[in-house]
Amino acid sequence: MIRPPRLILASASPRRRAILRAAGVRFTVDPSGIDENIRQRDPRRLVVKLARLKALDVARRHPGCLVLGADTVVVCRGQILGKPRDPEDAVRMLELQSGRWQRVLTGTALVCGKRVYTDLAVSRVRARALDGRRLKRLAGKHMDKAGAYAIQDRNDPLVASVVGDRDNVVGLPMRSVKRLLSRARRAA
């Protein structure tokens, strides 16, 4: 019997691991070490390019395995918001989003041998309008998340509503992942 290739998640994100586990996907983790500071004004191209670079980086260390990379950004009022650099940057991001709609984009990439499959998920998020004091309290809490907030926290005060896939906003759209795995299986 031929065993399917092992899946490796090219991310250190505990949220991405939790989403894959909840979906019943078996995988191991090997985070990518690529520099994520690349110049790209189009957020759609940015997240897909970063997901692809992460997956390719890890695939070099694991020939014969399937490698999944992902990258997420928030776009509000034309600004691309990644992870905040420091607490002041987090306050700036949260003030920008307060009371407004924004888009959350996640690019996913799956390396399967010499092939790379990519996908893009987009969700819309409406943020509650919060006063400056509440925004400052929230600012240092989620320094490792795009947009400086965490929808998965039950008591996160920022998110009022989501249109689209919630797991995309958390950082790994399973609908995209399933599409990529299906494409890789069909090509095998």
C-alpha positions in Angstrom: 0.0 0.0 0.0 1.3 3.5 -0.9 1.1 5.9 1.9 0.1 9.5 1.2 2.9 12.1 1.7 3.2 13.7 5.1 1.7 17.2 5.5 3.9 19.8 7.1 2.6 23.2 8.2 5.1 25.9 7.5 3.9 28.1 10.4 4.5 28.5 14.1 1.0 29.8 14.6 -0.9 28.0 17.4 -4.2 29.2 15.8 -3.3 27.5 12.5 -2.4 24.3 14.3 -5.7 24.4 16.2 -7.7 24.9 13.0 -6.0 21.9 11.3 -6.4 19.7 14.3 -10.1 20.6 14.7 -10.6 19.6 11.0 -9.0 16.2 11.7 -6.0 16.8 9.5 -2.8 15.0 10.5 0.4 17.1 10.2 3.7 18.2 11.7 5.1 21.7 12.1 8.2 23.2 10.7 8.0 27.0 10.6 9.5 29.0 7.8 12.2 31.5 8.4 11.6 33.8 5.4 11.7 37.5 5.7 8.1 38.7 5.5 9.0 42.3 4.7 8.5 42.3 1.0 7.3 45.2 -1.2 3.9 44.5 -2.6 1.1 47.0 -2.7 -1.6 44.6 -3.8 -2.7 42.7 -0.6 -4.1 39.8 -2.6 -0.7 39.2 -4.3 1.1 39.9 -1.1 -0.5 37.1 1.0 -0.3 34.6 -1.8 3.3 35.4 -2.5 4.2 35.1 1.2 2.3 31.8 1.6 4.1 30.4 -1.5 7.6 31.6 -0.2 7.0 30.0 3.2 5.8 26.7 1.7 8.8 26.6 -0.7 11.2 27.4 2.1 10.1 24.5 4.2 9.6 22.1 1.2 13.4 22.4 0.5 14.0 20.7 3.9 11.3 18.0 3.4 11.4 16.6 -0.2 8.5 14.3 -0.9 6.2 15.9 1.7 3.2 18.2 1.2 4.0 21.6 2.7 1.3 24.1 3.6 2.1 27.8 3.9 -0.3 30.6 4.8 -0.2 34.4 5.3 -2.9 36.8 6.6 -3.3 40.6 6.4 -6.0 43.0 7.3 -6.9 45.8 4.9 -8.6 48.9 6.3 -9.1 52.2 4.4 -6.6 51.1 1.8 -3.9 50.3 4.4 -2.3 46.8 4.7 -2.1 45.8 8.3 0.2 43.0 9.2 1.5 42.2 12.7 2.1 45.4 14.7 5.8 46.4 15.2 5.2 47.7 18.7 2.4 48.8 21.1 2.2 52.2 19.4 1.7 50.6 16.0 -1.0 48.3 17.5 -2.8 51.4 18.8 -2.6 53.0 15.4 -4.0 49.9 13.7 -6.9 49.5 16.2 -7.8 53.2 16.0 -7.9 52.9 12.2 -10.2 49.8 12.4 -12.5 51.1 15.2 -16.0 51.4 13.9 -15.1 50.4 10.4 -15.4 47.5 7.9 -12.2 45.9 6.9 -11.1 42.9 4.7 -9.1 40.0 6.0 -7.1 38.2 3.3 -5.3 34.9 3.7 -3.2 33.4 1.0 -2.5 29.6 1.2 0.0 27.6 -0.8 0.6 23.9 -1.0 3.9 22.5 -2.3 3.5 19.0 -3.8 6.7 17.9 -5.4 7.5 20.4 -8.1 4.0 21.8 -8.2 2.8 24.7 -6.1 -1.0 25.3 -5.7 -2.3 28.5 -4.3 -5.6 29.9 -3.0 -6.9 33.2 -1.6 -9.7 33.7 1.0 -11.3 37.0 1.8 -13.7 37.8 4.7 -15.1 41.1 5.8 -15.0 42.2 9.5 -16.9 45.0 11.1 -15.2 46.5 14.2 -17.0 48.1 17.0 -16.2 51.7 17.8 -14.1 51.7 20.9 -12.9 54.7 22.9 -9.2 55.5 23.1 -8.8 54.0 26.6 -10.2 50.6 25.6 -8.1 50.6 22.4 -4.9 51.3 24.4 -5.8 48.4 26.8 -6.4 46.1 23.8 -3.3 47.2 21.9 -0.5 45.2 23.6 -2.6 42.0 23.9 -2.3 40.7 20.3 1.1 41.7 19.0 1.5 38.4 17.0 -1.7 38.9 15.0 -2.5 40.8 11.8 -4.5 43.9 12.6 -3.6 43.6 16.3 -6.8 41.8 17.4 -7.9 38.2 18.0 -11.4 37.1 16.8 -10.9 33.7 18.4 -10.8 35.3 21.9 -14.3 35.0 23.3 -14.1 38.4 25.0 -12.3 40.3 22.2 -14.2 43.6 22.2 -13.3 44.7 18.7 -15.1 42.4 16.3 -18.8 43.1 15.9 -19.6 40.9 12.9 -17.9 38.7 10.2 -19.1 38.2 6.6 -17.3 35.1 5.2 -15.3 32.3 6.8 -14.4 32.9 10.4 -11.4 30.6 10.3 -10.0 32.8 7.6 -10.1 35.7 10.1 -8.3 33.5 12.6 -5.6 32.8 10.0 -6.3 29.5 8.1 -9.3 29.1 5.8 -10.1 25.4 5.8 -12.2 25.8 2.7 -9.0 26.9 0.8 -6.9 24.2 2.4 -9.3 21.5 1.4 -9.3 22.8 -2.2 -5.5 22.7 -2.3 -5.3 19.2 -0.9 -8.0 18.1 -3.4 -6.0 19.6 -6.3 -2.8 17.8 -5.1 -4.7 14.5 -4.9 -6.1 14.8 -8.4 -2.7 15.6 -9.8 -1.0 12.7 -8.1 
